[in-house]
């Protein structure tokens, strides 16, 4: 996921515009609902700098006409005085999102400099991106006013899982109106169907911490979740991105015991080498393989106190070999964030000789 080419395609306008108007429909019980608006992202000739300043040419056109963002938590359907503008654009390698989050009292915006995935108590804004458009998996990416990221993989079976840490860029900055956010999502980091007319699903949401209110567009009605509410997002032609990744690992261990208070015994030296790889068979089907991997070293594990614990410590899965298709093992209704109710507890696999797996999506079937 970390290698990206610098190919930029020169094209026309930048920004995002609706290509169908909002339509009002009355249901059988007399309530009025708003039809989903299809948004269209335009290619960029010059990518924006991800610095939290919306002064790039990419954001000079009118924002998307999303209408009112309505509350879904704690109550449904309320308007708030904080308004949000959003822009969308893309090039050959990235999808870009920009937000201007206005607030009548900008000094009361809550934000912090904290570790990744720890911004729930802050103000934040973000997206739910159904890149495959199948209603099975979506990427949830949020950012607080300081640019700190929160990312999750959402699946119909396991709900939201905060274990994945995807490769994407973000920046946030306070301004006199509220705060601005820029996001750059590599196409190499997400799974989508390339072709002449690429379409994804998109939903935007925002949290106003001091009011305890979360809003979204399209609105989330009670009893419905994002897969039922994603708005169509058209991106035009996008080249399929086939995953290509090689991760070598080398370890060296030197063990030496003290044979006497003033003398060390001879040392035992041991070295080892392993390699893991990822190969995209298609843009939605991936083969992962590993030979003699160093599965003991996971530098992204969050620190946990292991002293005087009555129960085993659970570490979320963050090893690259297991990340692809990880939502498949989550048991429906349990969620995936740090709980052990999964069909397979992969963190118990610690010293394999080799391994391989194929994961992917064909149509609406995920395997």
Residue pairs with C-beta under 8 A, 6 or more apart in sequence:
1 166
1 167
1 186
1 188
1 189
1 243
1 245
2 167
2 245
3 188
3 244
3 245
4 93
4 94
4 186
4 188
5 92
5 93
6 93
7 92
7 93
8 44
8 45
8 46
8 47
8 91
8 92
8 93
9 43
9 45
9 91
9 92
10 45
11 42
11 43
11 44
11 45
12 42
12 43
13 42
13 61
14 42
14 43
14 44
14 45
14 57
14 58
14 59
14 60
14 61
14 89
15 42
15 58
15 59
15 60
15 61
15 62
15 63
15 64
15 87
15 88
15 89
16 39
16 40
16 41
16 42
16 63
16 64
16 86
16 87
16 88
16 89
17 39
17 40
17 42
17 61
17 62
17 64
17 65
18 37
18 38
18 39
18 40
18 64
18 65
19 38
19 39
19 40
19 234
20 37
20 38
21 37
22 34
22 35
22 37
22 67
23 34
23 35
24 32
24 33
24 34
24 35
25 32
25 33
25 34
25 35
26 32
26 33
27 33
34 67
34 218
34 219
36 218
36 229
36 231
36 232
37 65
37 66
37 67
37 218
37 231
38 231
38 232
38 233
38 234
39 64
39 88
39 202
39 231
39 232
39 233
39 234
40 233
40 234
40 235
40 236
41 88
41 89
41 90
41 95
41 233
41 234
41 235
41 236
42 89
42 90
43 89
43 90
43 91
43 236
44 58
44 89
44 90
44 91
44 96
46 56
46 57
46 58
47 58
47 91
47 94
47 96
47 184
48 56
48 57
48 58
48 59
48 89
48 96
48 98
48 182
49 56
50 169
50 170
50 171
50 182
50 183
50 184
51 171
51 173
51 182
52 147
52 171
52 172
52 173
52 180
52 181
52 182
53 173
53 180
54 87
54 98
54 100
54 180
54 182
58 87
58 89
58 96
58 98
59 87
59 98
61 87
63 85
63 86
63 87
63 100
64 85
64 86
64 87
64 88
66 84
66 86
66 204
66 217
67 217
68 79
68 217
69 80
69 83
69 84
69 204
69 205
69 206
69 215
69 216
69 217
69 219
70 76
70 77
70 78
70 79
70 215
70 216
70 217
70 219
71 77
71 78
71 79
71 80
71 213
71 214
71 215
72 205
72 214
72 215
72 216
72 219
72 220
72 221
73 213
73 214
74 212
74 213
76 219
76 220
76 221
76 222
77 219
78 213
80 208
80 211
80 213
80 215
81 103
81 104
82 101
82 102
82 103
82 104
82 178
82 206
82 208
82 215
83 102
84 99
84 100
84 101
84 102
84 125
84 204
84 206
84 215
84 217
85 99
85 100
85 102
86 97
86 98
86 99
86 204
87 96
87 97
87 98
87 99
88 95
88 96
88 97
88 202
88 233
89 95
89 96
90 96
90 235
90 238
92 187
92 238
92 239
93 186
93 187
93 188
94 184
94 185
94 186
94 187
95 129
95 184
95 185
95 187
95 235
96 182
96 183
96 184
96 185
97 127
97 181
97 182
97 183
97 185
98 180
98 181
98 182
98 183
99 125
99 180
99 181
99 182
99 204
99 206
100 177
100 178
100 180
101 123
101 125
101 145
101 178
101 179
101 180
101 181
101 206
102 177
102 178
103 109
103 177
103 178
103 179
103 208
106 174
106 175
106 176
106 177
106 178
106 179
108 210
109 123
109 145
109 174
109 178
109 179
110 121
110 122
110 123
110 209
110 210
111 122
111 123
111 144
111 145
111 146
111 172
111 174
111 179
112 119
112 121
112 122
112 144
112 146
112 148
113 146
113 148
114 122
114 148
115 148
115 302
116 148
116 149
116 150
116 151
116 165
117 149
117 150
117 151
117 162
117 165
118 148
118 150
119 142
119 143
119 144
119 148
119 149
119 150
120 150
121 209
122 144
122 145
122 148
122 207
122 209
123 144
123 145
123 179
123 206
123 207
123 208
123 209
123 210
124 142
124 143
124 144
124 145
124 150
124 206
124 207
125 142
125 143
125 181
125 204
125 205
125 206
125 207
126 140
126 141
126 142
126 143
126 150
126 204
126 205
126 206
127 139
127 140
127 141
127 142
127 183
127 202
127 203
127 204
127 205
128 138
128 139
128 140
128 154
128 201
128 202
128 203
128 204
128 205
128 226
128 230
129 138
129 139
129 140
129 141
129 185
129 190
129 200
129 201
129 202
130 137
130 138
130 200
130 201
130 202
130 226
130 227
130 230
131 137
131 138
131 139
131 190
131 191
131 192
131 200
132 191
132 192
132 193
132 200
132 284
132 361
133 193
133 199
133 200
133 201
134 361
134 363
134 364
134 366
135 156
135 201
135 227
135 228
135 230
135 364
136 155
136 156
136 227
136 361
136 364
136 366
137 153
137 154
137 155
137 156
137 191
137 327
137 361
137 366
138 153
138 154
138 201
138 226
138 227
138 230
139 151
139 152
139 153
139 154
139 166
139 185
139 190
140 150
140 151
140 152
140 153
140 154
140 160
141 149
141 150
141 151
141 166
141 168
141 170
141 183
141 185
142 149
142 150
142 151
142 205
143 149
143 150
143 170
143 172
143 181
143 183
144 150
144 172
145 172
145 173
145 174
145 179
145 181
146 172
147 170
147 171
147 172
147 173
147 181
148 172
149 168
149 170
150 162
151 162
151 164
151 165
151 166
151 168
152 160
152 161
152 162
152 164
152 337
153 160
153 161
153 163
153 164
153 326
153 327
153 336
154 160
154 161
154 226
155 161
155 327
155 328
155 330
155 336
156 227
157 327
157 328
157 330
157 331
157 332
158 327
158 329
158 330
158 331
158 332
158 334
158 335
158 336
158 342
159 330
159 333
159 334
159 335
159 336
160 335
160 336
160 337
161 326
161 327
161 330
161 335
161 336
161 337
162 316
162 336
162 337
162 338
163 316
163 317
163 318
163 326
163 336
163 337
163 338
164 318
164 323
164 326
165 300
165 318
166 189
166 190
167 186
167 188
167 189
168 183
168 184
168 185
168 186
168 189
169 183
169 184
170 181
170 182
170 183
170 184
171 181
171 182
172 179
172 180
172 181
172 182
173 179
173 180
187 238
187 241
188 241
188 243
191 283
191 284
191 286
191 360
191 361
192 198
192 200
192 238
192 241
192 283
192 284
193 240
193 283
193 284
194 238
194 239
194 240
194 241
194 283
195 237
195 238
195 240
196 236
196 237
197 234
197 236
197 237
198 234
198 235
198 236
198 237
198 238
199 232
199 233
199 234
199 235
200 232
200 233
200 235
201 227
201 230
201 231
201 232
201 233
202 230
202 231
202 232
202 233
203 216
203 217
203 218
203 220
203 226
203 229
203 230
203 231
204 216
204 217
205 214
205 215
205 216
205 217
206 214
206 215
206 216
207 213
207 214
208 214
208 215
216 229
217 231
218 229
218 230
218 231
219 229
220 226
220 229
221 229
240 282
240 283
241 280
241 283
242 279
242 280
242 281
242 282
242 283
243 278
243 279
243 280
243 286
244 278
244 279
244 280
245 277
245 278
245 320
246 275
246 276
246 277
247 275
247 276
247 277
247 320
248 273
248 274
248 275
249 273
249 274
249 275
249 276
249 293
249 294
249 297
250 271
250 272
250 273
251 271
251 272
251 273
251 294
251 297
252 269
252 270
252 271
252 272
253 269
253 270
253 271
254 267
254 268
254 269
254 270
255 267
255 268
255 270
256 264
256 265
256 266
256 267
256 268
257 264
257 265
258 264
258 265
259 265
272 292
272 294
273 292
274 290
274 291
274 292
274 293
274 294
275 290
275 291
275 292
275 293
276 288
276 289
276 290
276 291
276 293
276 320
276 321
277 288
277 289
277 290
278 286
278 287
278 288
278 320
278 324
279 286
279 287
279 288
279 289
280 286
280 287
281 287
281 358
281 360
282 360
284 360
284 361
284 362
285 358
285 359
285 360
285 361
285 362
286 324
286 325
286 358
286 359
286 360
287 356
287 357
287 358
288 321
288 324
288 356
288 357
288 358
288 359
289 354
289 355
289 356
290 321
290 352
290 354
290 355
290 356
291 353
291 354
292 353
292 354
293 321
293 352
293 355
295 319
295 321
295 349
295 350
295 351
295 352
296 350
296 351
298 315
298 318
298 319
300 318
301 315
301 316
301 318
302 316
304 313
304 315
306 313
314 338
314 339
314 340
314 347
315 347
316 337
316 338
317 323
317 326
317 346
317 347
319 346
321 355
321 357
322 346
324 357
324 359
325 357
325 359
325 360
325 366
326 336
326 346
327 336
328 359
328 366
328 367
329 342
329 343
329 344
329 346
330 336
330 342
330 343
331 341
331 342
331 343
334 341
334 342
336 342
349 355
358 367
359 367
360 366
360 367
361 367
